[in-house]
């Protein structure tokens, strides 16, 4: 179903439309392609799986037993991905791989990080991408060359994100500080720093809204914050049940009006950002979800733990609510 003007009733009607339960471990990362109806996942079973989100079908599965799979994201090409390694990091330094899903080939290794990569994102405008590692560094890369293009040393567990225009990137570090950099002149240092007042938990995920006006933060204490991306003011925040073994992900809808998040108790929640109220709470059916993203061009989101679920509007619920209003 193509994306339309979302409202509270449509979001409330979301339900599981498809489920994939054949994973041999937890799903560690997932990503939608920006312009094609495709989803890719990485899992602890060393698999990379490609799905069509039009008809909820598995298109391809590849296994990477030597390096494993951890963080994953699409490049601009629909059959090419970047994947971080889980194994042999200290011996090979092959922390990141540029992979072709068309012919199951590694196009390039990116060496530099000596410990696990915990954050990975592709620039929306060019061949640059960023990685953040628990070796306390953020590295900037170019798909066309092996060598690292830039490095930022920092404290804590770094999390990185580009804004939707590719002009600014954000880096979260120790103590909940968010530093903003001009992607064309990051070597000059951050041009602004935000602090989430009262919460010093590490930020484990950052997302910008499509219009660039808002920033979504998820923390290791399972709090979710929406900040003004220009001045850093906290617009609203929501607390969820903590999970002792994993952090949950939150996501904007494409219009930036709603935020969806997982919780440690196995539920999913949706809030209207402007009204600051909860509009839906669902049983995830798959336990605590570590991965959650809304599709860029469709009325659907994907949630994952040891299984993958596609959520779409339930038309019977929508029709019932419309009838009740009449």
C-alpha positions as CSV (number, residue, x, y, z in Angstrom):
1,X,0.0,0.0,0.0
2,X,1.5,3.3,-1.1
3,X,2.0,6.0,1.5
4,X,-0.8,8.4,1.8
5,X,-1.7,11.1,4.4
6,X,-1.3,9.2,7.6
7,X,-3.8,9.9,10.4
8,X,-4.4,8.5,13.9
9,X,-6.9,5.9,12.7
10,X,-4.7,4.5,10.0
11,X,-1.7,4.2,12.4
12,X,-4.0,2.6,15.0
13,X,-5.1,0.0,12.4
14,X,-1.6,-1.3,11.7
15,X,-1.3,-5.1,12.0
16,X,1.0,-7.9,11.0
17,X,0.6,-8.6,7.3
18,X,3.5,-11.0,7.0
19,X,6.0,-12.8,9.2
20,X,9.3,-14.6,8.5
21,X,10.3,-17.0,11.3
22,X,13.1,-19.1,9.8
23,X,16.1,-17.1,11.2
24,X,18.7,-19.0,13.1
25,X,19.4,-16.1,15.5
26,X,18.5,-12.5,16.3
27,X,18.2,-10.0,13.5
28,X,20.8,-7.3,14.2
29,X,19.9,-4.7,11.6
30,X,17.5,-3.9,8.7
31,X,17.3,-1.2,6.1
32,X,14.8,-0.1,3.4
33,X,16.1,1.1,0.0
34,X,15.3,4.8,-0.5
35,X,13.6,4.5,-4.0
36,X,13.0,0.8,-4.5
37,X,10.5,-1.5,-2.7
38,X,13.3,-3.6,-1.0
39,X,14.3,-4.5,2.5
40,X,17.6,-6.1,3.6
41,X,18.3,-7.8,7.0
42,X,21.5,-9.0,8.8
43,X,21.3,-11.7,11.4
44,X,23.3,-13.5,14.0
45,X,23.0,-16.6,11.8
46,X,25.4,-14.9,9.4
47,X,22.8,-14.3,6.8
48,X,21.9,-11.3,4.6
49,X,18.4,-11.5,3.2
50,X,16.7,-9.4,0.6
51,X,12.9,-9.0,0.5
52,X,10.4,-7.4,-1.8
53,X,8.0,-5.3,0.3
54,X,5.4,-5.1,-2.5
55,X,4.4,-8.7,-2.1
56,X,6.3,-9.7,1.1
57,X,8.6,-12.3,-0.6
58,X,12.1,-13.4,0.2
59,X,14.2,-12.7,-3.0
60,X,17.6,-13.8,-1.9
61,X,19.6,-15.2,1.0
62,X,23.4,-15.1,1.3
63,X,25.6,-16.4,4.1
64,X,28.8,-14.8,5.3
65,X,30.4,-17.4,7.6
66,X,33.9,-16.0,7.6
67,X,33.1,-12.4,8.7
68,X,29.5,-12.7,9.9
69,X,27.0,-10.0,9.6
70,X,26.0,-7.2,12.0
71,X,25.1,-3.7,10.9
72,X,23.7,-3.3,7.3
73,X,22.6,-0.6,5.0
74,X,21.8,-0.1,1.3
75,X,23.9,1.9,-1.0
76,X,22.2,3.9,-3.8
77,X,22.2,0.8,-6.0
78,X,19.4,-1.6,-5.1
79,X,21.6,-4.7,-5.3
80,X,24.6,-3.3,-3.4
81,X,24.9,-3.1,0.4
82,X,27.4,-2.2,3.1
83,X,27.7,-4.7,5.9
84,X,29.8,-4.7,9.1
85,X,31.7,-7.8,10.3
86,X,31.1,-9.8,13.5
87,X,34.1,-12.0,13.4
88,X,37.9,-11.7,13.1
89,X,38.0,-7.9,13.5
90,X,41.3,-7.8,15.4
91,X,43.1,-10.1,13.1
92,X,41.9,-9.0,9.7
93,X,40.7,-5.4,10.3
94,X,38.1,-6.1,7.7
95,X,35.4,-4.4,9.7
96,X,33.2,-3.3,6.7
97,X,32.4,-4.9,3.4
98,X,30.8,-3.5,0.2
99,X,28.8,-6.4,-1.2
100,X,26.9,-7.1,-4.4
101,X,23.8,-9.1,-3.8
102,X,23.4,-9.6,-7.6
103,X,26.3,-12.1,-7.8
104,X,27.2,-12.5,-4.1
105,X,30.6,-10.8,-4.4
106,X,32.6,-8.6,-2.1
107,X,33.4,-5.4,-4.1
108,X,35.6,-3.8,-1.5
109,X,36.9,-4.2,2.1
110,X,37.2,-1.2,4.4
111,X,39.8,-1.6,7.0
112,X,40.2,0.6,10.1
113,X,37.9,-0.3,13.0
114,X,39.5,-2.9,15.3
115,X,36.3,-3.5,17.3
116,X,32.6,-4.0,16.5
117,X,30.8,-1.4,14.4
118,X,27.6,-0.3,16.2
119,X,26.3,2.4,13.8
120,X,26.3,2.6,10.0
121,X,24.7,5.0,7.6
122,X,24.9,6.0,3.9
123,X,24.9,9.6,2.7
124,X,21.6,10.3,0.8
125,X,23.4,12.4,-1.8
126,X,26.7,10.8,-2.7
127,X,29.0,7.8,-2.2
128,X,30.0,8.7,1.3
129,X,29.1,6.7,4.3
130,X,29.9,6.7,8.0
131,X,30.6,4.1,10.7
132,X,30.7,4.3,14.4
133,X,32.6,1.7,16.5
134,X,33.1,0.7,20.1
135,X,36.8,1.5,19.4
136,X,35.6,5.1,20.2
137,X,35.9,6.3,16.6
138,X,33.7,7.5,13.8
139,X,35.1,7.0,10.3
140,X,34.0,8.6,7.1
141,X,34.4,6.5,3.9
142,X,33.9,6.7,0.1
143,X,32.5,3.6,-1.6
144,X,35.0,4.2,-4.5
145,X,38.2,3.9,-2.5
146,X,39.5,1.6,0.2
147,X,41.1,4.2,2.4
148,X,39.3,6.0,5.2
149,X,38.5,9.6,4.3
150,X,38.3,11.0,7.8
151,X,38.2,10.0,11.4
152,X,36.7,11.5,14.6
153,X,38.0,10.3,17.9
154,X,35.5,10.5,20.8
155,X,34.4,9.1,24.1
156,X,31.8,6.4,24.6
157,X,29.7,4.4,22.1
158,X,29.3,6.5,19.0
159,X,26.0,6.7,17.0
160,X,25.9,8.4,13.6
161,X,23.2,9.7,11.2
162,X,23.0,11.9,8.1
163,X,20.1,14.4,7.7
164,X,17.9,13.7,4.7
165,X,19.6,16.3,2.6
166,X,23.1,14.9,3.3
167,X,24.4,18.4,4.4
168,X,24.7,17.7,8.1
169,X,25.5,14.6,10.2
170,X,25.0,14.0,13.9
171,X,27.3,12.1,16.2
172,X,26.1,11.0,19.7
173,X,28.7,10.3,22.3
174,X,29.2,9.7,26.0
175,X,26.9,11.5,28.4
176,X,24.1,11.9,25.8
177,X,25.8,14.7,23.9
178,X,24.8,15.2,20.2
179,X,27.3,17.0,18.0
180,X,26.3,18.3,14.6
181,X,28.9,18.6,11.8
182,X,28.8,20.1,8.3
183,X,29.4,17.1,6.1
184,X,31.5,19.2,3.7
185,X,33.8,20.5,6.4
186,X,33.6,18.2,9.3
187,X,37.4,18.6,9.9
188,X,36.6,22.0,11.4
189,X,34.7,20.4,14.2
190,X,31.1,20.5,15.3
191,X,29.1,23.6,14.6
192,X,26.6,22.8,17.4
193,X,26.2,20.5,20.4
194,X,22.9,19.4,22.0
195,X,22.4,17.8,25.4
196,X,19.3,15.9,26.4
197,X,18.7,17.4,29.8
198,X,18.4,15.0,32.7
199,X,19.3,11.9,30.8
200,X,22.9,10.8,30.6
201,X,22.2,7.4,29.1
202,X,24.0,6.6,25.9
203,X,22.2,7.4,22.7
204,X,22.0,4.1,20.7
205,X,20.2,5.4,17.6
206,X,19.6,8.8,15.8
207,X,17.2,9.5,13.0
208,X,16.3,12.8,11.3
209,X,12.8,13.4,10.0
210,X,12.4,13.7,6.2
211,X,11.9,17.5,6.5
212,X,15.1,17.9,8.5
213,X,13.2,19.7,11.3
214,X,13.2,17.0,14.0
215,X,15.7,14.5,15.4
216,X,14.7,11.2,17.0
217,X,16.9,9.7,19.7
218,X,16.7,6.3,21.3
219,X,18.7,5.7,24.5
220,X,20.1,2.6,26.2
221,X,17.7,3.2,29.1
222,X,14.8,2.8,26.5
223,X,13.8,6.5,26.5
224,X,12.8,8.1,23.2
225,X,13.2,11.8,22.6
226,X,12.2,14.1,19.7
227,X,14.4,17.2,19.5
228,X,14.2,20.3,17.4
229,X,17.0,19.7,14.9
230,X,17.9,23.3,14.6
231,X,18.2,24.4,18.2
232,X,18.2,21.1,20.2
233,X,15.1,21.9,22.3
234,X,13.3,18.8,23.5
235,X,9.8,18.7,21.9
236,X,8.7,15.5,23.7
237,X,9.9,12.3,25.3
238,X,8.5,8.9,26.0
239,X,9.6,6.2,28.4
240,X,9.4,2.5,27.6
241,X,10.0,-0.7,29.5
242,X,13.7,-1.4,29.7
243,X,15.2,-4.6,28.3
244,X,18.2,-6.1,30.1
245,X,19.8,-7.7,27.0
246,X,19.0,-5.4,24.1
247,X,18.2,-1.8,23.1
248,X,15.2,-1.1,21.0
249,X,14.9,1.1,17.9
250,X,12.4,3.9,17.1
251,X,11.4,5.3,13.8
252,X,9.6,8.3,12.2
253,X,6.8,7.9,9.7
254,X,7.8,9.6,6.4
255,X,5.7,12.7,7.2
256,X,7.4,13.1,10.6
257,X,4.0,13.2,12.3
258,X,4.3,9.9,14.2
259,X,7.0,7.9,16.0
260,X,6.9,4.1,16.4
261,X,9.1,2.3,19.0
262,X,9.6,-1.1,20.5
263,X,9.6,-1.7,24.3
264,X,11.3,-4.2,26.6
265,X,8.0,-5.8,27.4
266,X,7.4,-7.0,23.9
267,X,4.9,-4.2,22.9
268,X,5.1,-1.6,20.1
269,X,3.9,2.0,20.6
270,X,3.0,4.8,18.3
271,X,2.7,8.5,19.3
272,X,1.5,11.6,17.5
273,X,4.5,13.9,17.8
274,X,2.4,17.1,17.4
275,X,-0.3,16.1,19.9
276,X,2.2,14.3,22.1
277,X,-0.2,11.5,22.8
278,X,-0.1,7.7,22.3
279,X,-2.3,6.6,19.4
280,X,-1.6,2.9,19.4
281,X,-0.1,0.1,21.5
282,X,0.3,-3.4,20.0
283,X,1.6,-6.8,21.0
284,X,4.6,-7.3,18.7
285,X,4.1,-11.1,18.7
286,X,7.8,-11.6,18.4
287,X,9.0,-10.4,21.9
288,X,11.2,-7.3,22.4
289,X,12.1,-5.8,19.0
290,X,15.7,-4.8,18.4
291,X,15.1,-3.4,14.9
292,X,12.3,-1.1,13.7
293,X,12.0,1.0,10.6
294,X,9.2,2.6,8.6
295,X,9.3,2.2,4.8
296,X,10.2,5.4,2.9
297,X,7.4,5.3,0.4
298,X,4.7,3.0,1.8
299,X,2.2,2.7,4.6
300,X,4.2,-0.1,6.3
301,X,6.9,-0.7,8.9
302,X,9.2,-3.7,9.6
303,X,9.9,-5.0,13.2
304,X,12.4,-7.7,14.0
305,X,13.8,-9.8,16.9
306,X,14.5,-13.4,16.1
307,X,11.7,-13.1,13.5
308,X,10.8,-10.4,10.9
309,X,7.3,-8.9,10.7
310,X,5.8,-6.5,8.1
311,X,3.1,-4.3,9.5
312,X,0.4,-2.8,7.2
313,X,-3.0,-1.0,7.7
314,X,-5.8,-3.4,8.5
315,X,-8.6,-2.3,6.2
316,X,-11.4,-4.0,8.2
317,X,-10.4,-1.9,11.3
318,X,-10.3,1.2,9.2
319,X,-13.8,0.5,7.7
320,X,-15.1,-0.3,11.2
321,X,-13.8,3.0,12.6
322,X,-15.2,4.9,9.6
323,X,-18.6,3.2,10.1
324,X,-18.6,4.1,13.8
325,X,-18.0,7.8,12.9
326,X,-20.9,7.8,10.5
